[in-house]
Amino acid sequence: MVPMRTVTAVAHRGDPYRVRENTLPSLRSALERGADAVEVDVRLTRDRVPVLLHDATLDRLWKHDRPLSALSADEVRGLTEGGVPTLAEALEQTGDARIMVDLPGADTRTVRTVVGVIADCGAAERVYYCAGAGTMLKVRAADPAAEIALTWTTLAPPRPALLAAIGPRWLNYRFPLVTPDLTARVHRDGLLVSAWTPDTKRSMRRLIAAGADSLTTNRVDVLAGLRGA
């Protein structure tokens, strides 16, 4: 049996198998079950308040087929009975825990707003960002000191010029792409490997054995259990 290495356990949108994703109870549940960090999705309301929501509308989770961009923060609060937290609330409620912020569909103005709220909350040292290259270039421009996990969806390595411009600490891969050869190459380049979203023990064990440094999973309790076995 391959011995378990230390690997960062990142809870994908909180603890979504038990508690509705991207909510404060879900974040708290994930941390209670052994998460080292929690990944959240951040979008802006009509009045430009960053809130935790993966989708562009409230339909899937809250049964309101309204675009978030058409709703004020107060309207979102009313429609969801306070279920969709602001980013500031999430940062306050997670104490000193690490937070991975995903920015689906973010433009330059959105990135600047989110980075500004994180700075105003005094959380810049514990927050890191993940998304594709276009968004991460915007994050780097907004915060030269930001920690970045560059989401990469191909086995071909990122161009050196792109890596130099973004300056990531992590390369963030879909978990089926991660192999020992890939992690060895990324480590030789001085970067860490993050993988998303393995949810079975078999996948988690394979990724740890392959040298992944961080796993983002919907079953963070399972990963924490493997690490403690």
N, CA, C and O of each residue as an XYZ file, in Angstrom:
916
protein
N       0.850     -1.194      0.000
C       0.000      0.000      0.000
C       0.881      1.239      0.000
O       1.883      1.298      0.712
N       0.494      2.248     -0.819
C       1.242      3.495     -0.858
C       0.911      4.313      0.380
O      -0.270      4.534      0.650
N       1.895      4.772      1.146
C       1.600      5.555      2.344
C       0.966      6.891      1.986
O       1.270      7.478      0.948
N       0.071      7.367      2.867
C      -0.600      8.630      2.637
C       0.347      9.791      2.923
O       0.955      9.847      3.992
N       0.473     10.721      1.973
C       1.231     11.926      2.208
C       0.295     12.999      2.767
O      -0.927     12.876      2.693
N       0.885     14.037      3.320
C       0.075     15.175      3.713
C      -0.430     15.873      2.461
O       0.356     16.207      1.575
N      -1.715     16.091      2.383
C      -2.322     16.746      1.235
C      -3.355     17.738      1.763
O      -4.067     17.442      2.723
N      -3.437     18.896      1.149
C      -4.395     19.910      1.577
C      -5.804     19.484      1.183
O      -6.064     19.159      0.025
N      -6.703     19.490      2.150
C      -8.095     19.091      1.922
C      -8.944     20.341      1.734
O      -9.145     21.112      2.673
N      -9.441     20.536      0.516
C     -10.254     21.703      0.187
C     -11.695     21.259     -0.029
O     -11.964     20.369     -0.836
N     -12.601     21.873      0.682
C     -14.021     21.509      0.599
C     -14.681     22.281     -0.535
O     -14.705     23.512     -0.525
N     -15.213     21.559     -1.506
C     -15.802     22.162     -2.701
C     -17.174     22.752     -2.392
O     -18.145     22.021     -2.196
N     -17.242     24.074     -2.352
C     -18.487     24.803     -2.058
C     -19.027     24.489     -0.669
O     -20.226     24.620     -0.422
N     -18.153     24.080      0.229
C     -18.575     23.723      1.576
C     -18.723     22.222      1.713
O     -17.837     21.459      1.330
N     -19.849     21.809      2.261
C     -20.124     20.386      2.493
C     -21.420     20.025      1.769
O     -22.423     19.736      2.421
N     -21.418     20.036      0.418
C     -22.673     20.047     -0.342
C     -23.484     18.766     -0.281
O     -24.676     18.784     -0.588
N     -22.865     17.642      0.112
C     -23.644     16.411      0.232
C     -24.531     16.422      1.473
O     -25.467     15.629      1.579
N     -24.234     17.322      2.410
C     -25.007     17.389      3.647
C     -25.795     18.696      3.777
O     -26.916     18.715      4.283
N     -25.184     19.777      3.309
C     -25.778     21.104      3.497
C     -25.695     21.853      2.174
O     -24.711     21.719      1.447
N     -26.702     22.627      1.863
C     -26.736     23.343      0.582
C     -25.441     24.117      0.353
O     -24.947     24.819      1.235
N     -24.906     23.965     -0.864
C     -23.596     24.522     -1.202
C     -23.558     26.044     -1.089
O     -24.574     26.723     -1.242
N     -22.350     26.566     -0.814
C     -22.094     28.007     -0.789
C     -22.986     28.748      0.209
O     -23.372     29.894     -0.022
N     -23.311     28.079      1.324
C     -24.032     28.729      2.412
C     -23.157     28.697      3.656
O     -22.220     27.903      3.742
N     -23.460     29.554      4.613
C     -22.646     29.581      5.832
C     -22.691     28.253      6.589
O     -21.641     27.793      7.039
N     -23.869     27.606      6.753
C     -23.859     26.296      7.414
C     -23.010     25.269      6.668
O     -22.384     24.417      7.298
N     -22.979     25.338      5.340
C     -22.171     24.398      4.567
C     -20.684     24.635      4.794
O     -19.915     23.681      4.915
N     -20.273     25.899      4.852
C     -18.868     26.205      5.126
C     -18.473     25.719      6.520
O     -17.418     25.111      6.701
N     -19.330     25.994      7.496
C     -19.019     25.565      8.863
C     -18.951     24.049      8.962
O     -18.071     23.512      9.636
N     -19.866     23.353      8.301
C     -19.862     21.891      8.333
C     -18.565     21.344      7.744
O     -17.986     20.403      8.287
N     -18.108     21.925      6.644
C     -16.871     21.458      6.018
C     -15.681     21.627      6.943
O     -14.842     20.733      7.052
N     -15.605     22.761      7.604
C     -14.477     23.000      8.510
C     -14.543     22.069      9.716
O     -13.512     21.597     10.196
N     -15.735     21.807     10.201
C     -15.891     20.878     11.321
C     -15.492     19.459     10.941
O     -15.085     18.678     11.800
N     -15.608     19.117      9.643
C     -15.309     17.759      9.187
C     -13.888     17.608      8.645
O     -13.569     16.606      8.005
N     -13.048     18.590      8.900
C     -11.634     18.403      8.623
C     -11.057     19.173      7.461
O      -9.905     18.939      7.095
N     -11.811     20.089      6.858
C     -11.280     20.856      5.731
C     -10.165     21.788      6.182
O     -10.257     22.424      7.231
N      -9.109     21.859      5.374
C      -8.061     22.859      5.582
C      -8.447     24.186      4.943
O      -8.030     25.250      5.400
N      -9.243     24.117      3.888
C      -9.689     25.300      3.153
C     -11.053     25.005      2.572
O     -11.435     23.847      2.406
N     -11.785     26.062      2.265
C     -13.092     25.926      1.632
C     -13.085     26.701      0.325
O     -12.696     27.868      0.288
N     -13.521     26.043     -0.751
C     -13.664     26.707     -2.045
C     -15.073     27.260     -2.155
O     -16.047     26.566     -1.862
N     -15.177     28.522     -2.583
C     -16.476     29.156     -2.770
C     -16.499     29.843     -4.131
O     -15.456     30.206     -4.675
N     -17.698     30.015     -4.669
C     -17.892     30.729     -5.927
C     -18.457     32.103     -5.606
O     -19.366     32.229     -4.786
N     -17.926     33.123     -6.245
C     -18.334     34.491     -5.933
C     -18.803     35.199     -7.199
O     -18.111     35.211     -8.216
N     -19.990     35.787     -7.113
C     -20.551     36.628     -8.171
C     -21.068     37.922     -7.544
O     -21.168     38.036     -6.323
N     -21.394     38.888     -8.393
C     -21.891     40.169     -7.910
C     -23.386     40.318     -8.155
O     -23.911     39.886     -9.181
N     -24.059     40.940     -7.191
C     -25.452     41.326     -7.367
C     -25.535     42.579     -8.249
O     -24.517     43.136     -8.658
N     -26.762     43.003     -8.529
C     -26.952     44.196     -9.360
C     -26.270     45.421     -8.757
O     -25.724     46.255     -9.479
N     -26.307     45.522     -7.417
C     -25.675     46.654     -6.756
C     -24.230     46.355     -6.359
O     -23.654     47.022     -5.499
N     -23.663     45.341     -7.003
C     -22.231     45.048     -6.954
C     -21.757     44.613     -5.564
O     -20.683     45.005     -5.108
N     -22.572     43.805     -4.911
C     -22.179     43.173     -3.653
C     -21.748     41.744     -3.957
O     -22.539     40.978     -4.506
N     -20.523     41.363     -3.617
C     -20.090     39.981     -3.856
C     -20.831     39.011     -2.928
O     -20.858     39.194     -1.711
N     -21.429     37.981     -3.527
C     -22.138     36.956     -2.763
C     -21.673     35.576     -3.231
O     -21.044     35.441     -4.280
N     -21.990     34.563     -2.436
C     -21.577     33.195     -2.747
C     -22.658     32.512     -3.569
O     -23.731     32.190     -3.060
N     -22.361     32.294     -4.858
C     -23.289     31.607     -5.743
C     -22.516     31.126     -6.958
O     -21.775     31.892     -7.574
N     -22.689     29.859     -7.301
C     -21.998     29.314     -8.465
C     -22.699     29.687     -9.767
O     -22.049     30.097    -10.729
N     -24.013     29.546     -9.800
C     -24.768     29.731    -11.032
C     -25.064     31.209    -11.274
O     -24.972     32.037    -10.367
N     -25.417     31.513    -12.507
C     -25.782     32.886    -12.845
C     -27.182     33.250    -12.368
O     -27.526     34.431    -12.310
N     -27.999     32.246    -12.024
C     -29.351     32.489    -11.526
C     -29.550     31.757    -10.196
O     -28.708     30.973     -9.758
N     -30.684     32.042     -9.580
C     -31.036     31.397     -8.307
C     -31.851     30.118     -8.512
O     -32.323     29.533     -7.536
N     -32.024     29.678     -9.746
C     -32.984     28.617    -10.052
C     -32.617     27.277     -9.421
O     -33.443     26.693     -8.718
N     -31.418     26.776     -9.647
C     -31.066     25.410     -9.228
C     -31.155     25.243     -7.716
O     -31.707     24.254     -7.234
N     -30.625     26.186     -6.976
C     -30.553     26.037     -5.524
C     -31.738     26.646     -4.786
O     -32.126     26.165     -3.721
N     -32.315     27.708     -5.355
C     -33.299     28.475     -4.598
C     -34.652     28.579     -5.293
O     -35.573     29.207     -4.770
N     -34.778     27.964     -6.478
C     -36.061     27.884     -7.199
C     -36.637     29.252     -7.556
O     -37.851     29.453     -7.569
N     -35.739     30.179     -7.843
C     -36.142     31.482     -8.366
C     -35.354     31.704     -9.652
O     -34.134     31.869     -9.625
N     -36.059     31.705    -10.772
C     -35.381     31.814    -12.061
C     -35.107     33.283    -12.377
O     -35.633     33.850    -13.335
N     -34.268     33.872    -11.537
C     -33.911     35.275    -11.695
C     -32.401     35.385    -11.803
O     -31.690     34.793    -10.991
N     -31.890     36.119    -12.775
C     -30.442     36.318    -12.851
C     -29.940     37.095    -11.627
O     -30.553     38.079    -11.213
N     -28.855     36.655    -11.075
C     -28.285     37.366     -9.932
C     -27.967     38.810    -10.298
O     -28.131     39.717     -9.482
N     -27.517     39.015    -11.519
C     -27.119     40.361    -11.943
C     -28.294     41.328    -12.017
O     -28.099     42.539    -12.120
N     -29.527     40.790    -11.966
C     -30.715     41.647    -12.001
C     -31.281     41.917    -10.619
O     -32.281     42.624    -10.490
N     -30.662     41.368     -9.585
C     -31.177     41.462     -8.225
C     -30.214     42.229     -7.333
O     -28.996     42.088     -7.447
N     -30.774     43.043     -6.442
C     -29.943     43.694     -5.429
C     -29.608     42.701     -4.332
O     -30.224     41.640     -4.238
N     -28.642     43.041     -3.513
C     -28.286     42.167     -2.393
C     -29.469     41.984     -1.456
O     -29.679     40.887     -0.940
N     -30.248     43.040     -1.225
C     -31.422     42.924     -0.361
C     -32.473     42.009     -0.982
O     -33.119     41.242     -0.269
N     -32.651     42.080     -2.286
C     -33.610     41.202     -2.957
C     -33.170     39.745     -2.872
O     -33.994     38.858     -2.652
N     -31.877     39.497     -3.046
C     -31.357     38.133     -2.904
C     -31.600     37.618     -1.494
O     -32.004     36.472     -1.299
N     -31.354     38.466     -0.532
C     -31.566     38.063      0.863
C     -33.029     37.703      1.099
O     -33.330     36.725      1.783
N     -33.926     38.488      0.539
C     -35.340     38.204      0.731
C     -35.795     36.945      0.025
O     -36.549     36.156      0.595
N     -35.355     36.742     -1.194
C     -35.769     35.566     -1.972
C     -35.233     34.264     -1.390
O     -35.853     33.212     -1.549
N     -34.099     34.325     -0.727
C     -33.464     33.104     -0.205
C     -33.534     33.020      1.314
O     -32.907     32.151      1.920
N     -34.299     33.926      1.933
C     -34.400     33.985      3.402
C     -33.021     34.037      4.043
O     -32.757     33.386      5.055
N     -32.157     34.821      3.434
C     -30.808     34.999      3.974
C     -29.857     33.860      3.673
O     -28.760     33.800      4.228
N     -30.268     32.956      2.796
C     -29.444     31.775      2.557
C     -28.197     32.022      1.740
O     -27.211     31.300      1.890
N     -28.215     33.024      0.877
C     -27.045     33.341      0.063
C     -26.218     34.384      0.816
O     -26.630     35.541      0.905
N     -25.069     34.003      1.355
C     -24.290     34.965      2.139
C     -23.475     35.893      1.255
O     -23.127     35.553      0.125
N     -23.181     37.057      1.783
C     -22.210     37.913      1.120
C     -20.815     37.339      1.350
O     -20.593     36.554      2.271
N     -19.889     37.744      0.499
C     -18.506     37.323      0.695
C     -17.985     37.816      2.031
O     -17.268     37.089      2.718
N     -18.328     39.029      2.410
C     -17.871     39.559      3.698
C     -18.385     38.711      4.855
O     -17.648     38.461      5.809
N     -19.632     38.266      4.785
C     -20.178     37.401      5.837
C     -19.439     36.073      5.881
O     -19.139     35.559      6.958
N     -19.146     35.520      4.710
C     -18.436     34.242      4.661
C     -17.038     34.368      5.257
O     -16.589     33.478      5.980
N     -16.360     35.452      4.963
C     -15.014     35.653      5.518
C     -15.072     35.810      7.036
O     -14.209     35.303      7.753
N     -16.086     36.509      7.515
C     -16.228     36.695      8.961
C     -16.533     35.378      9.663
O     -16.006     35.115     10.744
N     -17.374     34.556      9.059
C     -17.839     33.330      9.695
C     -16.827     32.192      9.631
O     -16.987     31.199     10.341
N     -15.792     32.305      8.806
C     -14.825     31.215      8.669
C     -13.541     31.453      9.465
O     -12.576     30.701      9.327
N     -13.528     32.481     10.282
C     -12.390     32.695     11.178
C     -11.084     32.856     10.426
O     -10.952     33.708      9.548
N     -10.109     32.008     10.793
C      -8.792     32.066     10.161
C      -8.624     31.032      9.053
O      -7.522     30.859      8.533
N      -9.698     30.347      8.687
C      -9.591     29.278      7.694
C      -9.227     29.839      6.322
O      -9.566     30.972      5.981
N      -8.530     29.016      5.551
C      -8.185     29.381      4.186
C      -9.429     29.314      3.306
O     -10.269     28.430      3.469
N      -9.538     30.265      2.364
C     -10.671     30.314      1.449
C     -10.130     30.383      0.026
O      -9.323     31.253     -0.303
N     -10.587     29.451     -0.815
C     -10.270     29.491     -2.242
C     -11.463     30.126     -2.958
O     -12.573     29.595     -2.919
N     -11.230     31.248     -3.601
C     -12.292     31.990     -4.269
C     -12.258     31.695     -5.762
O     -11.284     31.999     -6.449
N     -13.348     31.092     -6.252
C     -13.520     30.890     -7.684
C     -14.376     32.038     -8.215
O     -15.319     32.478     -7.558
N     -14.037     32.515     -9.408
C     -14.676     33.705     -9.955
C     -15.290     33.390    -11.328
O     -14.745     33.804    -12.351
N     -16.410     32.665    -11.362
C     -16.996     32.285    -12.658
C     -17.454     33.502    -13.446
O     -18.230     34.317    -12.948
N     -16.971     33.620    -14.672
C     -17.428     34.675    -15.560
C     -17.077     36.085    -15.150
O     -17.749     37.030    -15.564
N     -16.035     36.257    -14.342
C     -15.744     37.576    -13.789
C     -15.057     38.486    -14.809
O     -14.126     38.067    -15.497
N     -15.526     39.736    -14.899
C     -14.840     40.730    -15.709
C     -13.885     41.532    -14.814
O     -13.795     41.285    -13.611
N     -13.185     42.478    -15.406
C     -12.172     43.230    -14.663
C     -12.775     43.971    -13.479
O     -12.209     43.971    -12.386
N     -13.915     44.596    -13.696
C     -14.541     45.364    -12.611
C     -14.971     44.450    -11.471
O     -14.823     44.797    -10.300
N     -15.503     43.285    -11.817
C     -15.896     42.323    -10.786
C     -14.693     41.878     -9.974
O     -14.753     41.839     -8.745
N     -13.602     41.543    -10.648
C     -12.390     41.106     -9.945
C     -11.915     42.194     -8.986
O     -11.579     41.905     -7.837
N     -11.885     43.415     -9.440
C     -11.429     44.500     -8.576
C     -12.327     44.664     -7.354
O     -11.846     44.917     -6.250
N     -13.634     44.519     -7.560
C     -14.564     44.622     -6.436
C     -14.330     43.520     -5.422
O     -14.289     43.782     -4.220
N     -14.178     42.291     -5.891
C     -13.973     41.150     -4.990
C     -12.645     41.293     -4.243
O     -12.594     41.109     -3.027
N     -11.591     41.615     -4.957
C     -10.287     41.798     -4.318
C     -10.356     42.916     -3.284
O      -9.745     42.818     -2.220
N     -11.088     43.965     -3.587
C     -11.223     45.067     -2.648
C     -11.955     44.677     -1.382
O     -11.552     45.077     -0.290
N     -13.035     43.895     -1.505
C     -13.768     43.445     -0.325
C     -12.892     42.546      0.545
O     -12.906     42.660      1.771
N     -12.141     41.664     -0.081
C     -11.254     40.778      0.673
C     -10.211     41.590      1.436
O      -9.919     41.295      2.595
N      -9.656     42.597      0.798
C      -8.684     43.453      1.470
C      -9.334     44.217      2.626
O      -8.759     44.313      3.710
N     -10.531     44.758      2.395
C     -11.219     45.515      3.436
C     -11.549     44.642      4.643
O     -11.617     45.134      5.769
N     -11.754     43.344      4.407
C     -12.050     42.408      5.502
C     -10.787     41.909      6.195
O     -10.872     41.134      7.148
N      -9.621     42.340      5.731
C      -8.363     41.892      6.324
C      -8.081     40.425      6.083
O      -7.430     39.771      6.897
N      -8.574     39.898      4.951
C      -8.473     38.459      4.694
C      -7.528     38.116      3.551
O      -7.472     36.957      3.140
N      -6.795     39.073      3.030
C      -5.970     38.815      1.842
C      -4.938     37.724      2.083
O      -4.588     36.997      1.152
N      -4.445     37.592      3.303
C      -3.397     36.606      3.585
C      -3.925     35.171      3.599
O      -3.146     34.229      3.452
N      -5.230     34.994      3.772
C      -5.770     33.630      3.846
C      -6.637     33.259      2.649
O      -7.172     32.152      2.587
N      -6.774     34.169      1.712
C      -7.575     33.906      0.516
C      -6.656     33.627     -0.660
O      -5.645     34.305     -0.843
N      -7.014     32.623     -1.460
C      -6.373     32.459     -2.751
C      -7.435     32.240     -3.812
O      -8.584     31.932     -3.497
N      -7.049     32.399     -5.071
C      -7.997     32.492     -6.163
C      -7.782     31.365     -7.162
O      -6.650     30.941     -7.398
N      -8.878     30.880     -7.751
C      -8.763     29.898     -8.820
C      -9.720     30.255     -9.944
O     -10.846     30.691     -9.705
N      -9.262     30.068    -11.162
C     -10.054     30.257    -12.382
C      -9.090     30.110    -13.546
O      -7.904     29.838    -13.360
N      -9.621     30.294    -14.756
C      -8.796     30.201    -15.944
C      -7.860     31.383    -16.107
O      -7.863     32.322    -15.310
N      -7.062     31.313    -17.160
C      -5.980     32.273    -17.340
C      -6.483     33.708    -17.470
O      -5.894     34.619    -16.888
N      -7.553     33.924    -18.219
C      -8.040     35.285    -18.413
C      -8.413     35.954    -17.106
O      -8.061     37.109    -16.865
N      -9.125     35.224    -16.264
C      -9.526     35.783    -14.969
C      -8.339     35.958    -14.046
O      -8.270     36.942    -13.310
N      -7.404     35.022    -14.072
C      -6.262     35.128    -13.175
C      -5.313     36.257    -13.568
O      -4.625     36.814    -12.712
N      -5.273     36.592    -14.837
C      -4.518     37.782    -15.242
C      -5.145     39.036    -14.631
O      -4.432     39.953    -14.224
N      -6.463     39.076    -14.568
C      -7.157     40.204    -13.952
C      -6.882     40.259    -12.444
O      -6.685     41.336    -11.882
N      -6.870     39.085    -11.793
C      -6.565     39.052    -10.364
C      -5.149     39.553    -10.114
O      -4.920     40.337     -9.194
N      -4.202     39.104    -10.925
C      -2.818     39.539    -10.733
C      -2.684     41.043    -10.901
O      -1.918     41.685    -10.182
N      -3.428     41.609    -11.849
C      -3.383     43.057    -12.036
C      -3.997     43.788    -10.845
O      -3.529     44.861    -10.465
N      -5.043     43.210    -10.254
C      -5.715     43.857     -9.129
C      -4.945     43.698     -7.830
O      -5.012     44.565     -6.960
N      -4.210     42.589     -7.689
C      -3.462     42.324     -6.451
C      -2.153     41.635     -6.798
O      -2.134     40.418     -6.981
N      -1.065     42.378     -6.894
C       0.223     41.783     -7.258
C       0.709     40.719     -6.283
O       1.572     39.914     -6.632
N       0.165     40.702     -5.060
C       0.602     39.725     -4.064
C      -0.331     38.530     -3.948
O      -0.097     37.658     -3.111
N      -1.379     38.461     -4.759
C      -2.385     37.401     -4.618
C      -1.784     36.018     -4.842
O      -0.921     35.830     -5.699
N      -2.262     35.047     -4.050
C      -1.928     33.644     -4.285
C      -2.935     33.077     -5.284
O      -4.146     33.217     -5.114
N      -2.413     32.437     -6.325
C      -3.253     32.026     -7.442
C      -3.099     30.538     -7.724
O      -1.992     30.002     -7.759
N      -4.247     29.884     -7.926
C      -4.286     28.512     -8.441
C      -4.849     28.595     -9.859
O      -6.057     28.740    -10.047
N      -3.984     28.503    -10.832
C      -4.389     28.635    -12.231
C      -5.071     27.350    -12.690
O      -4.439     26.294    -12.744
N      -6.353     27.437    -13.018
C      -7.077     26.272    -13.518
C      -6.614     25.977    -14.937
O      -6.634     26.844    -15.811
N      -6.191     24.713    -15.149
C      -5.619     24.316    -16.430
C      -6.266     23.009    -16.853
O      -6.286     22.052    -16.079
N      -6.798     22.954    -18.072
C      -7.656     21.837    -18.461
C      -7.060     20.966    -19.557
O      -7.785     20.205    -20.198
N      -5.769     21.062    -19.781
C      -5.109     20.240    -20.784
C      -3.788     19.728    -20.236
O      -3.214     20.314    -19.318
N      -3.306     18.617    -20.816
C      -2.011     18.082    -20.387
C      -0.847     18.907    -20.903
O       0.246     18.842    -20.341
N      -1.054     19.681    -21.957
C       0.005     20.560    -22.451
C       0.300     21.622    -21.395
O      -0.633     22.225    -20.865
N       1.554     21.865    -21.079
C       1.871     22.832    -20.018
C       1.561     24.258    -20.444
O       1.597     24.568    -21.635
N       1.259     25.124    -19.496
C       1.073     26.536    -19.834
C       2.362     27.128    -20.409
O       3.462     26.708    -20.049
N       2.216     28.086    -21.288
C       3.380     28.745    -21.868
C       4.165     29.486    -20.786
O       3.566     30.060    -19.876
N       5.482     29.482    -20.873
C       6.285     30.208    -19.874
C       5.897     31.671    -19.739
O       5.899     32.209    -18.632
N       5.566     32.320    -20.844
C       5.184     33.735    -20.773
C       3.900     33.925    -19.970
O       3.758     34.903    -19.236
N       2.962     32.979    -20.115
C       1.720     33.067    -19.356
C       1.986     32.854    -17.867
O       1.452     33.578    -17.028
N       2.804     31.870    -17.547
C       3.153     31.629    -16.145
C       3.849     32.845    -15.546
O       3.600     33.204    -14.395
N       4.712     33.473    -16.320
C       5.418     34.647    -15.823
C       4.444     35.794    -15.562
O       4.606     36.536    -14.593
N       3.435     35.945    -16.419
C       2.478     37.036    -16.259
C       1.535     36.809    -15.084
O       1.186     37.753    -14.376
N       1.123     35.560    -14.873
C       0.169     35.258    -13.805
C       0.871     34.993    -12.478
O       0.376     35.394    -11.425
N       2.008     34.330    -12.519
C       2.735     34.008    -11.293
C       1.965     33.121    -10.342
O       1.860     33.455     -9.162
N       1.408     31.985    -10.808
C       0.635     31.126     -9.907
C       1.525     30.374     -8.919
O       2.710     30.153     -9.167
N       0.930     29.993     -7.811
C       1.581     29.057     -6.897
C       1.176     27.627     -7.233
O       1.940     26.686     -7.017
N      -0.048     27.473     -7.770
C      -0.638     26.174     -8.045
C      -1.038     26.085     -9.508
O      -1.366     27.092    -10.134
N      -1.009     24.870    -10.047
C      -1.766     24.549    -11.248
C      -2.912     23.652    -10.817
O      -2.711     22.659    -10.117
N      -4.101     24.006    -11.237
C      -5.330     23.387    -10.759
C      -5.957     22.582    -11.897
O      -6.444     23.156    -12.871
N      -5.944     21.250    -11.773
C      -6.364     20.353    -12.858
C      -7.634     19.588    -12.501
O      -7.897     19.309    -11.331
N      -8.422     19.250    -13.534
C      -9.439     18.212    -13.351
C      -8.734     16.924    -12.936
O      -7.696     16.570    -13.495
N      -9.300     16.229    -11.961
C      -8.544     15.143    -11.343
C      -8.174     13.999    -12.295
O      -7.137     13.372    -12.078
N      -8.968     13.684    -13.351
C      -8.523     12.579    -14.219
C      -7.214     12.867    -14.953
O      -6.550     11.933    -15.402
N      -6.829     14.137    -15.085
C      -5.604     14.487    -15.803
C      -4.337     14.265    -14.985
O      -3.241     14.199    -15.541
N      -4.483     14.148    -13.672
C      -3.308     14.144    -12.801
C      -2.669     12.757    -12.763
O      -3.315     11.764    -12.430
N      -1.378     12.717    -13.114
C      -0.583     11.487    -13.108
C       0.753     11.783    -12.431
O       1.104     12.946    -12.232
N       1.500     10.737    -12.077
C       2.827     10.987    -11.509
C       3.730     11.799    -12.435
O       4.482     12.655    -11.970
N       3.663     11.539    -13.736
C       4.493     12.305    -14.672
C       4.112     13.785    -14.668
O       4.983     14.654    -14.693
N       2.814     14.068    -14.638
C       2.385     15.467    -14.635
C       2.832     16.178    -13.359
O       3.373     17.282    -13.420
N       2.610     15.550    -12.206
C       3.001     16.212    -10.958
C       4.513     16.400    -10.889
O       4.985     17.418    -10.382
N       5.275     15.437    -11.391
C       6.732     15.585    -11.387
C       7.154     16.778    -12.237
O       8.046     17.534    -11.852
N       6.517     16.947    -13.386
C       6.854     18.074    -14.266
C       6.499     19.402    -13.607
O       7.287     20.347    -13.632
N       5.303     19.466    -13.017
C       4.875     20.718    -12.378
C       5.779     21.046    -11.198
O       6.157     22.201    -11.003
N       6.126     20.030    -10.411
C       7.021     20.264     -9.274
C       8.402     20.723     -9.726
O       9.022     21.563     -9.074
N       8.883     20.180    -10.832
C      10.188     20.634    -11.357
C      10.145     22.116    -11.726
O      11.159     22.812    -11.662
N       8.967     22.585    -12.111
C       8.809     23.991    -12.462
C       8.583     24.878    -11.234
O       8.377     26.086    -11.354
N       8.625     24.262    -10.064
C       8.497     25.026     -8.829
C       7.072     25.341     -8.416
O       6.853     26.242     -7.606
N       6.084     24.609     -8.961
C       4.682     24.852     -8.653
C       4.074     23.654     -7.936
O       4.641     22.561     -7.925
N       2.916     23.881     -7.341
C       2.169     22.839     -6.663
C       0.987     22.401     -7.517
O       0.516     23.145     -8.377
N       0.513     21.176     -7.266
C      -0.584     20.600     -8.050
C      -1.838     20.504     -7.193
O      -1.835     19.910     -6.115
N      -2.902     21.102     -7.699
C      -4.224     20.982     -7.101
C      -5.116     20.220     -8.067
O      -4.998     20.385     -9.281
N      -6.018     19.380     -7.534
C      -6.908     18.586     -8.384
C      -8.342     18.711     -7.891
O      -8.593     18.760     -6.686
N      -9.293     18.762     -8.843
C     -10.713     18.844     -8.508
C     -11.510     17.940     -9.437
O     -11.094     17.779    -10.585
N     -12.592     17.355     -9.040
C     -13.129     17.159     -7.712
C     -13.291     15.646     -7.489
O     -14.342     15.088     -7.806
N     -12.282     14.992     -6.957
C     -12.407     13.559     -6.683
C     -13.302     13.327     -5.467
O     -13.143     13.984     -4.437
N     -14.232     12.400     -5.591
C     -15.171     12.156     -4.498
C     -15.161     10.713     -4.000
O     -15.896     10.390     -3.066
N     -14.357      9.842     -4.589
C     -14.277      8.464     -4.104
C     -12.919      8.229     -3.444
O     -11.932      8.890     -3.766
N     -12.892      7.276     -2.515
C     -11.624      6.949     -1.860
C     -10.591      6.487     -2.880
O      -9.412      6.828     -2.783
N     -11.042      5.712     -3.854
C     -10.109      5.206     -4.864
C      -9.436      6.351     -5.615
O      -8.221      6.336     -5.810
N     -10.224      7.350     -6.039
C      -9.652      8.489     -6.750
C      -8.723      9.299     -5.856
O      -7.657      9.737     -6.288
N      -9.131      9.493     -4.622
C      -8.300     10.262     -3.703
C      -6.959      9.581     -3.451
O      -5.911     10.226     -3.458
N      -7.007      8.270     -3.230
C      -5.757      7.535     -3.012
C      -4.845      7.618     -4.237
O      -3.634      7.795     -4.108
N      -5.434      7.489     -5.419
C      -4.631      7.557     -6.639
C      -3.947      8.904     -6.773
O      -2.769      8.973     -7.124
N      -4.669      9.967     -6.499
C      -4.122     11.310     -6.644
C      -3.038     11.596     -5.617
O      -2.025     12.220     -5.932
N      -3.250     11.142     -4.400
C      -2.221     11.322     -3.381
C      -0.966     10.563     -3.770
O       0.143     11.082     -3.649
N      -1.141      9.321     -4.242
C       0.012      8.527     -4.677
C       0.704      9.161     -5.875
O       1.913      9.009     -6.046
N      -0.064      9.880     -6.714
C       0.514     10.536     -7.896
C       1.275     11.805     -7.548
O       1.974     12.361     -8.395
N       1.146     12.269     -6.307
C       1.903     13.442     -5.886
C       1.129     14.731     -5.834
O       1.730     15.797     -5.695
N      -0.209     14.676     -5.944
C      -1.004     15.897     -5.842
C      -0.821     16.526     -4.466
O      -0.731     15.824     -3.459
N      -0.766     17.843     -4.432
C      -0.546     18.561     -3.180
C      -1.843     18.995     -2.517
O      -1.869     19.244     -1.312
N      -2.918     19.088     -3.287
C      -4.194     19.557     -2.765
C      -5.318     18.905     -3.552
O      -5.232     18.766     -4.772
N      -6.377     18.504     -2.850
C      -7.561     17.930     -3.489
C      -8.781     18.748     -3.085
O      -9.010     18.994     -1.901
N      -9.557     19.165     -4.071
C     -10.815     19.856     -3.828
C     -11.931     18.848     -4.054
O     -12.077     18.311     -5.152
N     -12.724     18.590     -3.008
C     -13.679     17.495     -3.051
C     -15.003     17.884     -2.424
O     -15.059     18.758     -1.559
N     -16.076     17.224     -2.868
C     -17.388     17.381     -2.257
C     -17.523     16.536     -0.993
O     -18.507     16.666     -0.265
N     -16.545     15.675     -0.726
C     -16.609     14.767      0.436
C     -15.344     14.958      1.271
O     -14.501     14.066      1.371
N     -15.239     16.126      1.858
C     -14.000     16.454      2.561
C     -13.802     15.569      3.793
O     -12.668     15.353      4.219
N     -14.883     15.058      4.366
C     -14.761     14.162      5.506
C     -14.078     12.863      5.112
O     -13.318     12.299      5.899
N     -14.343     12.377      3.886
C     -13.698     11.155      3.395
C     -12.200     11.394      3.229
O     -11.387     10.562      3.631
N     -11.843     12.511      2.647
C     -10.416     12.829      2.476
C      -9.737     13.003      3.826
O      -8.622     12.519      4.023
N     -10.387     13.681      4.749
C      -9.807     13.846      6.078
C      -9.629     12.500      6.768
O      -8.651     12.288      7.485
N     -10.576     11.593      6.551
C     -10.448     10.258      7.110
C      -9.283      9.484      6.529
O      -8.586      8.779      7.259
N      -9.058      9.603      5.224
C      -7.910      8.948      4.618
C      -6.597      9.483      5.174
O      -5.660      8.726      5.429
N      -6.545     10.775      5.354
C      -5.306     11.364      5.874
C      -5.030     10.896      7.306
O      -3.879     10.736      7.712
N      -6.112     10.680      8.060
C      -5.919     10.289      9.445
C      -5.795      8.806      9.682
O      -5.540      8.362     10.801
N      -5.980      8.023      8.600
C      -5.950      6.557      8.752
C      -4.546      6.086      9.082
O      -4.320      4.887      9.247
